[in-house]
Amino acid sequence: MSKTVTVIDTFGFFFRSFYALPQHLRTKDGFPTGLLTGFTNFIATLQKEHDSDYIIFAIDSKGETFRNEIDVNYKANRSAPPPELTQQLPVAIEWINKMGYKTLGKSGFEADDIIATVVRCVKEKGYKIRVVSHDKDLYQLIDDDKVVIVDAIKKKYVNEKACYDKYGVTPKQFIDYQSILGDSADNVPGVKGIGKVGAEKLLKEYGTLDNIYAHIDEIKGATQKKLIESREQAYMSKELVTLHPNVFECKEFDFEEYKMDVENPFLNIYDELVKYEQNAILRTLHAKNMVTPEQKENAQKLQESCTDKSAKLEFKATLLSDEKELNSVLNKLNKETIVAFDTETTGLDYINNKLVGFSFSFNDEEAYYVPFGHFYLGVADQVSKDVAKQAMRRIFNSKVVGHNIKFDLHFVTRFLEEKDLPVYCDSMILAWLINPESALSLDKLSDKLLGHEMVHFKDTVKKGENFSTVELDDACVYAAEDAFITRKLYKLFLKKLELQDATHLIEEAKTVEIPFMHTLLKMEEEGIEVDTGFLEKFLVEVKETLEYLTKSIYELAGSEFNINSTQQLGNILFEKLGLPVGKKTKTGYSTNEKVLSSLKDKHPIIPKLLEYREVHKLYSTYIDPLLKLANEDEQHRIHTSFVQTGTATGRLSSKNPNLQNIPTRTPLGAKIRRGFVAGEGKKFIGIDYSQMELRLLAHFSQDPVLVNAFMHDKDIHLQTAIVLFGEEEAAHKRNIAKTVNFGLLYGMGPKKLSDTLGITTKEAKEIIEKYFESFHTVKAYFRSIVESSKEKGYVETLLGRRRYFDYENATPMYRAAYERESVNSVFQGSVSDVIKLSMNKIHTIINEEKLQAKMLLQIHDELIFEVDEKVADELGNRFRDIMDHIVELNIPLKASLNIGDNWGELK
């Protein structure tokens, strides 16, 4: 049986692993661990999935190689690696040796040359070889019978076919392909002016670089000229990209030195896995009972020496099922005590599900669980509901902290029949303010930031049951941990914000985000009424339309098929009807909206299909689900859930159901909104901010043209059209100007603008250039945002919320995206700030003055209220005035007011 050798492009893998994993991975004392985490994951995969007789870690030599003698500029453009990477490299190399593996390198040669030599020796032995690398320079080594490349990050094998599919050339042609194309990353010149398509075409016709130049007279035009002018560079490039397969003699190479005999190499570096907090691997080792008592003891000592004592997660979970014991603990609380609080329920639906118990923690040693709603055969004593209510009221007299506490408040306020319970802070909101793009669940934050894996819900609650059936002791461990971890995270986040010089965000959490959470809580409780009769009639109409469209499509297709099956539809369109084939996916022909729209003039079936899809989506995504939800509620009100921390910019979203995405651009879509109605004797008020992003742009940039337009209440889009297209064309090109105004604000480039407007890229580029020539201060302001984001690593909104950008470790593609997103974040985030302030103030006024008004929805820049019809005009004007003056800017904000009987009448 043939043996297998695995050779790893060591530094190539390290670099790729470093950039593939989140850069915030660090130990508790701040040492970066992204590369180390990727490496341990790889070794685990190597042991599990790649059965190898010999494992070789190929490494680059320090200093220059023979290629620098060929061209002194070789790799001269490469910048120094980030310090977070260089800090981890020595540790990773040391781990290779300690685990029992061996490295292989030689002075003056790169790892690729070492790999090429190993490949030659492997072939001489008749073995097979896997090369673990993402470097395309190694594609020249691929040989399906013997050599394949393995991408360890994407977990893909690259063989001859994959090489040809990606580059249009075979592995044997790859050296010549690179000689023509060059490589800017390594400063390999290639043939100037000939790109991938040209190189592929030349090699398909002539086979090799030598043959191309042998037939240079047959090649015409600019291509011939480029080849002649760059002949010297092409052959120098060939020398640079050709791997050296003779670094050492094969007869001198002993594969047996690279035989891996250690069953589990991680045990050799156990203490260091503990030191660098490689928790996933450690859990695996412990689960398999592979660690000796001595190692465990040493690990504990090591953890104690390198970990802040306050971060230790040992705590006592105490069950308080006796009224006297409960009150004894509660007597320790006062109004200044920080108390982490969490609830356990029978489900996630606060309208139909019930509270089972609650947990709380107010010190570093202990957390408590109070059960009162568990129900199973033989359940032990619990406190009564009245005692539980009294205890909750006492807890809420202290400074209560929760994690996603809006969920808990829904249940508690109903249970206590009290509203507006005070909340001091929310650790999930703090986590979002610190890093708005991180995972925010309690268990993930605990694992990532505290190195503590929490008890899983699925391991506590049996399938098909709920928390009320969990035995009290098990329930106590699970619930108390939630409160304890919430308190630990809250304290940790306060320290993090201090370290980041962002303590103003603590104040923002308390004065803006926590009040906003209460505002959303009230809106969710209120819900919005649905006219079920209207929707039922609409549902019948839509079903009839779908039946008609289905029949028409079958007739045009000449047979019946599943219209919702993209595979069957693709076969009908492109095989049976012979329509031009567009994009093809792994599963068949692409039939997405873009593809169908491009074919709508090719066959009468296409418009029918597009209409069918629109109608079917309205039916399946909106009308039918909305009707079911409305019929489940006695008052036919739908209660959406607003997600406060769901976007990096701070823009609010909603779910279950999503009421922010109900379509409005088509008559059928707009008709759905008519099904949302004001109650009897009520009216809907819709107040919509006008062009807030552009007003903020004028405020921040102080561009004289924008400022003048807004100060004199001019039509900003018409003014832009005049600037771009002149007085005569401005009126009918206002919509183009509108697209430009908002598009550039959100980083739209020439390609995107050309696609949106249906013009050429050249025309789009000219429009953008003219825009920035006219609004020159805007361009300078955009540039200042980008430069500031690079210097500080973040941008700030109007209220100082931050979004972070890691330019230093980003690829060029991500750097370009960060530049766009940095500008976008300032404006979308600031719009979000302004709307939150407006909602909070109006919510406070409604409560304090007991107004006959309910805030129901926020749809991006619009707020929707349900008010008594007698005071609709009065409250509408009052609320609009609040929104117009909620913040003091250099430019006036402006909101428009609409009043109607249903949502559809508000626009």
N, C-alpha and C positions, 0 to 999 in steps of 0.2 A: 504493500500500500504506500502510495506517494506521501511524503511528508510535506507539511505546510510551514512556511516562514511568514511571520508578520513583521514588517519593518515600518516604524513610525517616523514621520517627518516631525521631529520633536518640537522644535521652536515654532514651526508652522502651525502645529496643533495648538500649542500654548497661546499663540497670538489669536487664533480664531476662537478658541474657547473663551479667552478673556473678553473679546468683543461680543460674543454670543450671549453671555450671561449678564444679568443686571449689575451695573457698576456699584450699586449701593451695598452689595454683599460684603459685610465686614464682621470682624469679631467684636465683642463688646468693648474692647479697648481700642477699636478703630483700625485694626490691621485689615487691608483688603483681602478678600478670599474668593473672588469670582473665578480666577484662573484655577486655584486649588480645588474649588468645587467642581469645575468642569473636568479637571484631571481625575479626581476620584470617581466621578460618574463614568468617565471613559474606561478606567481600569476595571470597574465593576462590570461594564458591558463587555470588555475584552475577555474577562474571565468567563462570562456567562454565554456570550454569543459567538465568539471567534475561537474555535478550537485550533490552537497552534502548537506545533512542536518546538519552534524557536521564536523568540521575541527580541527584536533589536530596536533600540531607540537611537536613530541617526541624529547627530547634532552638527551644527555649523562650527567651523573653527573661528577663533577670535581674530580680528584684524582683516587685512586684505587677502584676496584669493588670486589665483592665476588669471582670473577674468579682468582684474584691475590692470594687469600688464597688457592685456589686449586693448582695453579702453579705460583710461583713467577716470572717466565719468560714470563708469558702471555703478549703479545704485547710489550715485552721489546726491540724488534728490530726496532720499529717504530721511524723514525727520526722526528725531529720537523718540523711542517709545515712552508712553506715559509712566510716571514714577510708580503708580499703583501696579503696573505690570512688572516693572523691574524689581520691585520689592518681593514679588512672589516667585520670580524665576529661580533664584538660588534654592528656595525651599522645595520647589517642585523637582529640580534636578537631584537634590539630596534624597528626596523620597524615592526616586527611580532606583537609586543604588541601594537604599536601605530596604526596599521591598524585595530585592533579590534580582532585579532586572539589570541589564548592562547597557551602557551607552557606547556608541561607535562614532568616532570622528577622526579627522586628520588635518593637521595644519596646512593652510593654503587651499582647502577645498570646502565646498558647501555641502550641506546635508543631502541635497539632491544628487551630488556626485557620489556620495557614500551609498545612497540608495541604488543608483544606477549600477555601481560595482557589485553590490549585494545581489541585485537582479541577475547580473551576468553569472555570478557564482552559483546562484540557485538553479539557473537553467543548466549549467554544467553538471550539477548534481541530479538533475531530473526532478527537482522538487517543484511545488507550486508556491506562489508568493502573493501576499496581500500588501499593498502599499497604502498606509493610512495617511492621507493628505488631501488638502483641498487645492493644492497648487497645480495649475494647468501645465506648468513646465514639465511635470512628470508624465503627461499623457503620451509622450513619445515612447514610453516604456511599455505601454499596454500591449498585451498579447493574450488573447482570449484563452488559449490553452494553458498559459502559465501565470500571467501577470494581470491583476485587476487593481484598480484604485478604489479605496474605500473612503467615503466622506463620513467621518465619525460624528459630525454634528448633525447632518441631515439624515444620517444612517442610510446612505445610498451607495450602490456599487456602480462604478464607471467602467464599462467594457468598450470594445471597439465600436459597437453600435451606438452606445450613448455618446461617445466622442464624435462620431459622424453626425448624429442627429443634432448635436449642439453646435458644432463648428463647420460641418459640411466637408470635412477632410478626415482621412484615416489617421491612426496613430503614427504610421510610417511617414506620413506627409507633414506631421505636426511641426517638426523642426523647420521645414521650409515655410510653413504657414506663419510661424512666429518670426521667421527671418524677414518676411515681407511686411507683416503687420507691426512688428516692433512691440515694445512694452514700456509705456511711460513710467510705470512704477519702478522699474529697474534701470531706466535710462537706456533701454535698447532702442536704437533709432529706427530700424526697419526701412521700408521704402516710403518716403514722405509722400503723402497724398493718396495712398492706397489703403483702404480700410478693409473690414471683414468681408464684405460682399465681393470686393475686387480681388482679394487674396484667394478666396474660395473659388471664384470663377476661373482665375488663372491656373490654379492647381488642378481643377477638374479637367481643364482642356490640355494642359501640358504635363501634369504629373509631378514634376520636381522643379526646384529653383534652377538647377543646371539646364534643364530642358527649356525652361522659359527663356533664358538668355541665349540658348542655342537657336531659338526660333524668334528672336527679338524683332526681326524684319517683318514677320507676319503680324505682329501686334501693332495696331494702328493708333493714331491720335495721341491724346494726353497721357494715356496709360504707358505707351512706349517711351514717351519723353521722361516720365517719372521714373521708370525702371532704369533707363540709361543714366539719368542724373544720380540715382541712388545705388548704382551697382556696388560700389565699394562699401557703402553702409549696409547693404543687404548681406554681403558675405561676411562682414565683420559681425553683424547681428547673428548670423548662423553660428559663428564661433562662440559667441556669448551664450546662446540658448542651448547649444549641444551639450548634453551631460557627459561627463568624463567617466567612462566605465572601468577604468584601470587604476583606481586609487591604490589598490593593493593586489597582490597575486592571489588568485583563488586557492592555490595549493597551500598557501600560508594561512588561510582563513579556516578556523575551526568552529563549525556551527555548534558543536556540543557545549562551547562556552556560553552560549545564549539559550541553553535549554532551561526552561522554567520549572523547577521542581517544587517550589513552595505552593501548598494548596491554597492558602489565603494570605496573600502578601500584605493585606491591610493590618494583620496582627503585628507585623514588624514595625509599623509606624503608629501603633495604637495611641500612645501618649501624645503624639503630635496631632493626630486626628482630633483628640480632645482639646489640645491647646488651640488649634485653629478652627474649632467649633464645626467640624464636619458631621453635623448631627444625623443626616440621612444615613450615611454609612455606619455610624456608631449604632443607630437603632437596629440596623440589619444584623450587625455583629452580636448585639445583645439578644435579639430575637432568636438567633440560631445558637445561643449559649456557647459562643466561641471564645469568650473572654475569661481569663483566669481571675480568681479572687484578688491576686496580687496586682494585676493590671487595673482592676476596678478601684482598688485602694489608692494606687499611684495616681490614677486619673482624677479621683476625687480631690487629692492633695493639690494636683496641678490646677484644677478648676478653681480651687479656693485661693491659690496664689495669684492667678491672673484674672480673677473676676471680682468686680465690685461686690462686697458682701451684701449690700442692699438689694442686689439683683437676684439673690438666691430665691428660688421659687418653692421652697419647702413651706407648707402652711398646714394648719389644722382645719379640717372641714367639720363643723359642728352642727348637728341636727337639733333644732329648737322646736320640739313638738309639745312642750309644756308651757302654759301661760306664765307661770312664775319664773321659769328660767328665761323665757323670752323677755319679760319685763326687766329682769335683772341685767341683761345685756343692753337693752335699750336705755337703761338709766345712765349708761356711760356716755351717751351722745349728748351734744349740745348744739346750739345753732351754728357754731363755727366748725363742727366736725365734718370732714370730707367723707362721705359715705358712698361707696360704689353699690349700685342697685341693679338687679336683674330679675326678670320674671320667667316662670315656666308655665306653659299653656297647653291646651289640648290640640292646638293647631295655629295656623298663621292668620286665620280670618277673625278679626276682632269683633265682628258683628255676630257671628254664629258660634265661635269657640269660647272656652272658659279659662279662667285662671286656675292653676293647680297649686302654685306656691310661689315664693319669692326668696331671693338670696341677697345678702348684703355683706360688705366688708369695710372696716374702718381702721384697720391697723395692718402691720406687716406680718403678723403671725397667724391670723385666723380669719375665716369666713364662715358665714352661717346660712342655713337653709331652713325656711319656715313653711311646712306643708299644711295645706288645709283642704285640698281638693283631690287627693289620691283616692282611687276607688278600685279595689280588687279584693278577692277573698282572703281574709286574714290580715287585712291592713292594720297596722298598729295605730295607736292614738295620734291624733293630729290636733292642732289648735282649731277653734271654731272660726267661722267666717267673720264674726263680729270682732273677735280678738285680732284676727289678721288685719282687718280694716283699721282698728285702733293702732296697731303696730306700724302700718304703712304711713298713717298720718304723722306719727311721731318721727319716722325716718325722714319724711319730706319737710319736716321743720329744720332739718340739718341741710348741709350743702350736698345735694345729691348729684352724683356723676353716673352716667350710664354709657353704654356702647350701643349706638342706634336706639337711643332711648325713646324715640318717637313711637316705635313699635310697642314698648312696654307701657307708655302713657295711654295708648288707645285702650288697653285692657284695664289699667288701674283706674283711669277716670270713669270708666263705665262701672267698674266694681264698686268704687267709692261713691259714685253718683256725684262727683265733684269735677269742676273744670279748672283749668289754669293752675295746675300743680307746678310749683317752682322747680326749676332744674338749674343747677349750678354750671355744669359743663357736660360735654359728650366726647368721649375719647375717640370715637370714629370721626367726628368732625375735626378734632385736632389732628388726627392722622392724615386726613384729607388736606388740611391747610398746610401741613408740613410737606407732603408729597401727593399732589392731587391725581397722580397717575398710578399710585400703588394699590395693591389689593388691600381691602379695608375690613375684611371679616376678622372677628376676634381670634379665631384659631390660626389664621395665616399671619396676623401681626404678632401673635404670641410666639409662633415658631420662628419667624424671621428676626424679630427684635429681642426676644427673651430666650430664644433657644429652648422653648418649652412646648412640647407637643401636648395638646389638650385632649381630654377624653372626647371621643367622637359620639355624636348623637345616635348614629346608627348602631353603635356598640352598646348604647344604653337603653334605647327603646326598640322593642321587638317589632319586626315587620308586621304591618297591619294594625298596630296598636298606637297609643299616644302616651304622653308623659304621665297621665293619671294612673296608668297601670304599672309604672316603674316602682319597684320596691323602695321604701324610704331611704335606706342606707345608700343604695346606688344613686338615687335621685340627689341625695345630699352631696355626694362626691362631685357629680356632674355640675349641679347648680352652683354650689359654693365656689367652684373653680372659676366659673364665669365672672362672678363678682370680684374675686381676688385678682384675676388677670386684668379686669377692667381698671381696677385701682392702680395696679402696677404700671399699666400702659399710660394712664393719665399722668402719673408722676414722671415717667420717662419722657413723655412728650413735652412737659413743661421744661425739663432740662434741655431737650433737643432745641426747643425754640430759643432758649437762652443762648446756647452755643451758636445758633445760626443768626444771632443778633436780630431776632424776629419776635420779640416779646409783644410787639403791637398786635400780633395775630392772636395772642391769648385774649387780649381785650376785644378784638373783633369777634372771636368766637362767642364771648359773653354778651356783647352788645348788639351784634348783627345776626350771627348764625343761630344761636340758641333762640332768640326771639323769632327768627324766621322759621325754625323748626316748629314752634308753637303755632305760628300762622298756618303752616302746612297741615298740622294736626287738625286744626279747626276746619280747614277746607276739605280734608279727606272725610271728616265726620259729617259735614253738610251734604256732600254728594251733589249730583245734578239730576234733575228729573227728566225722564224720557217719556214721550208720548208713544206708548206701546201700540196703540191703534194705528197711528201714522206709520210706524216702522213695519207693522204686520202687513199693511197694504203695500208698502214699498217693497217688502220681501216678496210678495206675490208677483208684483211687476217685474222684479229682477229675475225671478225664477222663469217667468214667461219669456223674458228677453234671452236668457241663457238657453232655453229650449229652442227658440227660434234661431239663435246663432249656431247652436249645435247642429241643427238640421241643415242649415245653409252650408256650414263647413263640410259636413258629410257629402252633400250633393256636389260641391266644388271639388272635393277630394276624390269622389268616385267610390268611396267606401267608408265604412264606420271604423273608428279607432278611438283610443283614449287621448283626447285632446290635451289633457294635463300631463301626459307622458312625453317628455322632451325627446326620448328615444324614438317612440312611434311617430311623433310629429316630424322629426328630422327625416325619417325614412320616407314619409309621405311627400314632404316638400322637395327633398333633394334627390330622391331616387325615383319615386313614382311620377312626380310632376316635373322633375328635371330642372328645378330652379338653380341658379348659380350658388355654388357651395361657398359659404363663408368660413368662419372659424370652426375648427373641429377640436373637440375635447377628448379626454381619455374614454368617456362613455359613449361618444358618438358625435353627431352634428350639434353645433351650438344653435339654439333657437331663442336666444334672449331678445329683449326688446330692441336693442341696437341692430341686431341682425335682421329681425323682421321689418323694422322701419326702413332699412336699406332696400328691402324687396317689395315695398308696398305698391310700386307701380309695375311689378313684374307679373302679378297674378291676382285676380279678384279675391282669392282666399285669404290673402295677407291682411287687408283691412278688417275682414271679419274676425280673424284670429286676434288681432290687436284689440278690437272691441270686446271680444269674448274674455280676454285676459283682464281687461279693466273691470268689466262687470263681475267676473268671477271673484276677483280680489275684493271688491266691495262687498260681495255676498259673504264670502268665507271669512274675511278678516274683520269686517266691521258690522254689517247689518245683522247677520245671524248671531254672532257672539254678544253684541250689545243688547239685542232683544232678550236673549237668555238671561243675561245679568240683570236686566231691568225687571224681568218677571220673577226673579228670585227675591226681590225686595218688596216689602209690603207697600211702600210708597212709590215704587217704580223709580227709585233713585239709584244711580250708578256711583260707586265710591272708588275712584282711582287712587293709586298710591303715587305720591310725588317723591322723586329721588333727588335729594338735596346734594349728594356727594357723588353723583354719577358721571360727571364730566370734568375734564381738566380745567376748562374755562370757567366753570361755575354755573353754566346754563342749566336750568331746571329741566328734568325729564319726568315722564310719568309712565306707569306700567299697570297692568291688571285692572282695566285696559289702558292702552296708550291713547289718551285723548288729544295728544298734541300732533299726531300724524294723520288725523282724519283729512282726506284730500279735499281741496277746494277748487282746483283748477278746471275740473270738468263739471258739467251740469249735474250728473249723477252723484259725483262726490260731494258737491256742495249741498245736494238735497238731504244727505245724511244729517247735516247740522240742523236742519229744520225739525228733526226729531227730538232735539234737546230743547225743552220748553220751560218757561217760567211758570210757577204755580199759579193757582187761581188768585186773582187780585194782585199779582206780581208782574214785574217787568224785568227784562234783562238789560243791564248796562254794560256796554263794551267800551273800554278806554284804551286806546292804542297809541303808543309813542310813535311820533313821526321822525323817521330818518335819524334815530338816536346815535347810531354809529358815526354818521357823518358829522353830526353836531359835536360829538366828542372829539372827532378828528380836528374840527375847526378849533375847539377849545385847547387841545393839546399842542397842535402845530402852530396855531395863530397865523395860518395862511391868510393873507389879506383878501384874496378872492372869495374863499369860503366864508370868512368872517363877515365880509360885506353882504354876501347873499343871505346869510341867516339873520343878521342884525336888521336887515330890511325886509325880512320875510319873503324872499324871492324863491321861486321854484328852482331848487339847486340842480335838479337834473336838466332842466331847460338851460340854465346858466352854463352848465358843463357842455351841453350840446352846442351852444353858441360858440364857446371857446374852441371846441374840437372841429365843428363843421361849418361855422358861420351862421349869420342871422337867417338866411334864406332856407337853409336845410335843417335848422335847429328843431323846429316843431315836429317834423316827422321822424327825426332821429333821436328824440328824447329817450326812448326806451333803450337805445344803444348806449347813450350816455349814462343811464341808470345802471346798466350792467357793468359799465366801466367803473363807475363810482364805487359800487359795492364790491366788485370783483377784485380791484387793486387793493382794497382795504384788507381782503382776505388772501392776498398773495397770488392772485391769478396771473399767470404768465401769458406770453403771446400764443402758445399752443392751445391752452385752455380757453382763452378769449376767442380765438379763431373758431374753435369747435362750437362754442356757445352761440356766437353771432353768425356762424355760417359764412365766414370770410376767410381769406388766405392768411397764413401766418405773417406774411410780410405786411399786409394791411393792419393786422392786429398789433404788430410791433410798432408801426408808424403811429397808431392811435395812442399807444402807451407812452411813446416818446413825446408826443405832442401834449398829452395830459401833464406829464411831469415838467415839461417846459413851461406850461401855463401855471401849474400849481407847484412851483419850485420849492416852496417851503415844506410842502407835504413830502416830497422826495427826501429832503434833508432830514425831516422828522423820522420817516421810516428808517433811514440809514442810522440815525442816532439810537433808535430802539434796538436794532440789530447789534450795533457796536456795544451798547450797554449790556445786552444779554450775553455777549461773548466775554466781556470783561468781568461781569458779576456772576454769570452763570444762571441768571434768572431775569424775568421781567415782573413788573408789578402792575396791578390794576389800580383804579381810582382809589379804592380803599386799602390798598397795600397788600392784597392777596398775591401770592407768588406762584409762578410756574417755572420750574427749573429745566435747564437745557445743558446737557453734558457735551459741549462742543469738542472738548479735548480728546474724548475717546470715540468720537463719532466718525463714521465713514463719510466720504464726500456727499453721498446721496442724503444721508441723515443730516449733515450740516446744512445743506440747502433747504431741507424740510424744516429744520429748526429756525432758520432765518424767516421763512414764511409764517411759521406758527408763533414766533415771538411777537410779530406784529399783530397777528390775528388774536392772540391771547389778551393783549392789552385792551382791545376794543370789545371783543365778546365778553371778556371778564368784567370790564367796566360797565357794560350794559347790564350784566347780571347784578352788579353791585347796586346800580341805581334802582332797578326794579325791586330788589329785595328791600331796600330802604322804603320805597313807596308802599309795598305790601305790608311791611311791619307797622308803619305809621297809620295806615288806613285800618288795619286789623285792631290796633290799640284804640283808635277813635270809636270804631263800631262797638267794641266791648265796653269801654268806659262810658259812652253815652247811650248804650243799649239801643242803637239805631236799628230800624227795621231793614236790615241789609245783611246779606251773606256774600262773602267773597268765595267764588266757586272754582275758577280756573285761571291759570296763567298760561297763555299760549305765546311763548317767546316774548314779544314786546307788548302784548295785549293782556289786560286784566278783564275778567268777566264777573259781574255781580248779579245777584238776584235781590231786588228791592221792592218795597211796597210801591204800587203804581202811583199812589198819591204824592209820593216824594221823589219819584224817579228823576225828574228834571233837577230838583234841588240837590239831591245827593250826587247825581252825575256830575254837575258843575263843581260841586265841592271836592269830590274825589279827583277830578281832572286838575283842579287848581293845586291840590296837594302834590300830584305827580309832576306838574309843571315846575314846581318850586322846591322839590325834595332835596336837591343839591345846588350849591351856588357855583355856577360855571360862568365863564366869560361869554358864553353863547346861551341864549335862552332855550330851554327844553320846550317841546310842544307836543301835546297829546290831543287826539281827536275823540269826540264822544258820539256814540251811537246808542239808541234805545230801541228795543224791539220785544216781541212776544216769544221769539225763539232765537236760537243761536244764529241761524241762517240769515236773519234780518239785521244783524249787527254790522255787516259790511256793505 
